[in-house]
Amino acid sequence: MAAGFAWTARLAIAIVALGATACLQPPAAATAAVRPVDPASLQRLPPAQRQAHTAARACEQHDAAACERLGGAYWAGFGVKQHRFHALSLWQYACDRGVGSACEQAAAVYLAGEFVPRDRARAVVLYDHGCIAGRATACTRSGELANAADAETPAPRRAAKYLRRGCDLGDPQGCHQLGLAVIDGRGVPRDPEAGILLLRAACEGGAALGCRQLAVFHAEGSFVPKDPALRDELALRACELGDGPTCTELGVEAHERGDDATAAEFLVAACEADDARGCALLGDARALATPADGEAAGQAYARACQLGMYEACGRAAAFVGAGGIDAEQLRVLYRTACEDGALDACDYLAGMYQDGVGGPADPAAAARLYDRACVAQYADACVHLAWMGRHDHGREPLRWLERACELDEKACLVLGEVHERGMVVGSQRTAAAEAYQRGCAADSPESCYRLASAISRGVGIARDEAAAARLFLVACDAGHAEACASLALAYDKGRGVQADPISAKYYRAIACDLEPAACKATPSPGAASPAGAATSPPERAP
């Protein structure tokens, strides 16, 4: 009762305070722009224009709700030419006259800061006015902002007060947020039992996050008895209410049970709810189905990419023409991702600029992007920048390869080959073995094979056939076919190991199993791999 009286008193005070503005006229420019027409002409107008004209005339007569509707028409360009300044002025006028939803819409504009300069303080005041006018969701937003990360001084007690008002007025999201605050004791006395009741009210009222949180608690046995069946029921309700991550989780669980049909249904729901992970997994499911559905896979990957899962962009590009993303669109998406700090996207975008994919070639822009990603410690970009310098007469490609090797020792393979083959000015064979050694230490079988090759021939390092044989064994054990073939030859010839025909036959058989081509011609110890990494840089996604 006391709380209700307090809010009623506040509303009365607000009405008195707003009385001073009662003489204010509705925004004349906004209403006058919708010119009056005679009744007969009005009936001949399309419905949207007719509604805008009706709202404008009512707004001129101080009908605040009509002013709010006219503001919505201006914001969307529905029945009138879009004019967002008019929309904002109409919403503020309606808010001043006690229309809570108008306060909420104006607050959202100031909070977003996309159309006008961001003004958080003004947004809070507008949400407060909307709450005083009885708008439940405005109360909830005011409560959320009181404890938000960007609040100058977090105010948990104020947050709890507004969240409770939002919940009492019927906003399930307010009940959800208040329930979490009560469970944690933020701004109110800690009471897990009461918090659970609030979460149940939120879930029953249609707040998907309330259902999701209850599902988590019942899965873990936190604050409530552990109940897998109830957890599943609550998770299903959260998904049905549009919680994409929960739909994705249910899809993954169904797939793990072997129920791919149900999994696909959940993943479709997840993607429709704009969950990027759900879209990407749906793309995988469509691409791997029997028969594969390329169009559906491409569309799902494209949606995941558009939602910010940039690793899905390359997969989407593979389905161009079948629902995927064309190269021009891909450029735009990678540019956005790069600007957001995704270094792999900067690297991919640089490749598109370099090769003229999705638009004109721009080597200078490519170099800048490679440099940006390399400086930010993305090793592949350093390698690509070095390769670009080699082919386009850039400066100091070795410096960029050394940088890549420092960032990712598996990139040392490329540096070693460049030194060994003398591919750029400043290459030194003595530096090749050192680079291969670093790559081998990072568990790169190819680097171990190349190091063994250099040692067996004494290229840039003292010749040592026993050490070479040991390294061939390391690479062979890691699945390198040519290393196994070289080790077989060492046992045939007794190079670095005691001659042993049985061991030679054994390792030759392994080489053949790993790579049939290795059976056709046993490489001499130290022969360079025909598919060496120096011939081309590490593969770059589209």
C-alpha positions, -999 to +999 in steps of 0.1 A: +000+000+000+027+024+011+047+017-021+016+022-042+008+055-024+043+067-030+042+061-067+007+077-069+020+107-051+049+110-075+026+108-105+004+135-090+035+157-085+046+150-120+012+160-134+013+192-115+048+199-127+038+191-162+008+214-159+031+243-166+037+228-201+000+223-208-001+256-227+026+244-250+015+237-286+023+205-304+053+208-327+039+229-354+064+220-381+057+184-377+019+187-379+019+214-406+040+192-429+010+169-431-012+193-450-050+192-443-072+177-471-109+177-475-128+146-463-134+132-498-097+135-507-087+120-474-108+088-482-090+084-515-055+084-498-037+051-491-043+038-456-009+048-442-012+084-454-048+086-442-037+074-407-009+100-407-033+128-416-058+118-390-030+117-363-017+151-374-051+167-370-057+151-336-023+161-325-030+197-333-060+194-309-035+184-281-042+146-284-009+134-270-014+098-280-020+109-316+012+129-314+030+098-304+015+079-333+025+106-357+060+105-343+061+068-351+050+075-387+077+101-391+104+078-376+095+049-400+085+070-430+051+053-429+025+075-447+048+105-445+083+114-456+107+101-431+118+129-407+134+118-375+137+153-359+099+156-362+095+122-347+117+130-317+100+164-311+065+147-312+076+120-288+090+145-263+058+166-265+037+134-259+060+124-230+056+158-214+018+152-215+021+118-197+023+093-226+048+068-211+055+049-244+065+082-260+090+088-232+104+054-237+109+059-275+125+093-270+148+078-243+159+050-267+169+076-293+191+095-268+206+063-254+215+049-289+232+081-299+229+072-336+206+101-347+214+126-320+245+129-297+243+102-271+229+116-239+226+089-212+215+113-185+186+126-206+176+090-215+174+081-178+152+111-171+129+101-200+127+065-188+119+078-153+091+099-167+078+069-187+078+048-155+059+075-135+033+075-163+029+038-158+050+023-186+063-010-172+091-015-197+103+021-190+107+012-153+127-019-162+150+000-185+156+027-158+164-001-133+188-017-158+206+016-165+211+022-128+233-008-125+247-009-161+285-011-167+285+025-181+268+040-150+290+066-134+281+053-100+262+020-098+230+023-078+218-012-069+190+001-045+177+025-072+179-004-097+160-028-075+133-001-069+126+005-106+129-032-115+103-040-088+080-013-103+084-027-137+076-062-124+046-050-105+033-033-136+036-065-156+069-065-174+083-101-171+118-088-179+116-066-148+107-097-128+137-116-143+162-088-135+147-083-100+148-121-093+185-121-100+191-091-078+171-107-049+191-140-053+224-121-052+213-095-026+220-066-049+202-035-036+178-057-016+181-083+012+193-116-002+165-141-005+171-169-030+136-184-024+119-152-033+142-147-062+133-181-077+096-172-074+103-140-093+121-159-120+092-183-123+068-153-127+091-140-154+092-172-172+054-177-170+050-141-182+070-148-213+106-137-204+128-162-222+159-153-201+139-161-169+132-196-183+168-200-194+181-191-159+157-215-142+167-242-165+204-236-156+195-237-119+176-270-122+204-285-142+230-276-116+208-280-085+215-243-075+188-228-052+164-255-064+164-293-065+183-308-094+157-319-119+169-328-155+133-333-167+122-299-155+154-284-169+145-297-203+110-284-201+122-249-191+149-249-218+123-258-244+101-230-232+130-205-234+137-216-270+100-213-279+101-178-265+129-169-288+161-174-269+185-183-296+214-196-275+191-220-257+178-233-290+214-239-302+222-258-270+191-280-275+202-286-311+236-297-300+222-320-274+198-336-300+227-341-324+247-358-297+218-382-291+218-390-328+185-372-335+196-350-364+161-342-375+152-326-341+187-310-340+180-293-373+146-280-360+163-264-330+191-249-350+166-234-375+149-218-345+182-206-332+192-190-365+158-173-368+164-159-334+197-144-346+221-167-327+252-167-349+265-200-335+232-216-342+233-204-378+269-217-383+260-251-369+229-252-391+252-245-421+274-274-410+244-297-407+230-287-441+265-290-458+272-325-443+237-339-448+231-367-473+223-354-498+239-320-490+218-289-492+242-263-506+216-235-508+205-239-472+241-243-460+251-211-478+222-191-464+229-203-429+266-195-431+259-161-446+236-153-417+262-164-392+287-142-409+263-112-409+257-117-372+294-114-364+307-149-365+334-140-391+349-175-393+317-185-411+323-159-438+347-180-457+323-210-456+295-187-469+317-175-497+322-212-508+285-213-515+282-182-537+254-188-562+237-212-538+225-189-512+259-178-499+277-145-500+292-130-531+326-115-531+314-079-530+293-086-499+321-105-484+344-074-487+319-053-468+315-079-440+353-084-436+357-046-436+332-043-407+349-072-388+383-057-393+371-023-380+357-042-350+392-056-343+390-091-359+426-095-371+418-126-392+392-105-410+418-078-417+441-105-432+413-119-454+402-084-465+438-076-474+440-107-496+408-096-514+423-061-520+456-077-532+439-101-556+411-078-568+384-101-554+350-084-548+362-051-563+392-033-578+427-044-567+443-021-542+478-033-533+485-002-511+453-009-490+463-046-489+497-037-475+483-014-449+459-041-437+485-068-436+508-044-417+480-036-392+472-072-385+509-082-383+517-054-358+488-066-338+505-100-337+486-120-363+513-142-377+497-151-411+494-114-420+531-110-414+538-139-439+514-125-464+530-091-461+564-106-467+551-125-498+536-093-511+569-075-506+587-102-525+564-101-555+557-064-555+591-052-547+582-043-511+607-036-484+624-060-461+603-092-465+626-111-442+618-087-414+581-096-417+589-134-419+610-131-388+581-113-370+558-141-381+582-167-367+584-148-334+546-148-331+540-184-343+569-208-344+550-229-370+555-200-394+593-205-390+590-232-418+584-204-443+613-183-430+636-214-432+627-221-468+632-185-478+667-186-463+676-220-477+665-212-512+679-177-513+645-163-523+650-127-512+679-104-508+696-110-475+688-148-473+714-168-455+716-206-455+730-206-420+697-190-408+676-217-424+685-245-400+678-222-370+644-214-384+636-250-391+647-260-356+623-235-341+595-248-362+603-284-353+603-275-316+568-262-322+557-297-334+557-289-371+565-322-389+574-304-421+599-283-402+615-314-386+618-330-420+634-299-435+658-296-406+668-333-410+672-326-447+696-297-441+716-317-415+719-347-437+734-326-465+753-302-443+734-271-457+740-242-435+748-265-406+774-292-398+766-325-415+754-352-390+736-382-405+728-397-371+711-365-360+693-364-394+680-399-389+667-391-355+648-361-369+634-381-398+620-405-372+604-376-353+587-363-385+577-399-395+561-405-361+541-373-367+528-387-400+552-371-425+553-396-454+586-383-470+603-384-437+594-421-433+607-427-469+639-409-461+643-430-429+637-462-449+665-451-472+688-444-442+683-479-430+689-493-465+722-474-468+732-474-432+733-436-431+733-424-395+718-458-384+730-494-386+718-509-419+687-529-414+666-542-443+637-551-420+635-515-406+639-501-441+609-522-453+589-512-422+593-475-427+588-477-464+555-494-458+545-466-434+554-441-461+533-459-487+503-460-463+506-423-455+511-412-491+511-436-521+532-412-541+560-418-516+563-454-529+570-443-565+603-426-557+621-427-525+635-393-519+672-388-513+679-377-477+674-339-477+654-336-510+632-306-507+595-313-506+578-306-540+550-288-522+572-266-501+556-238-482+580-213-498+562-218-531+531-202-517+522-185-484+500-202-458+466-208-472+443-178-468+405-183-464+384-167-490 
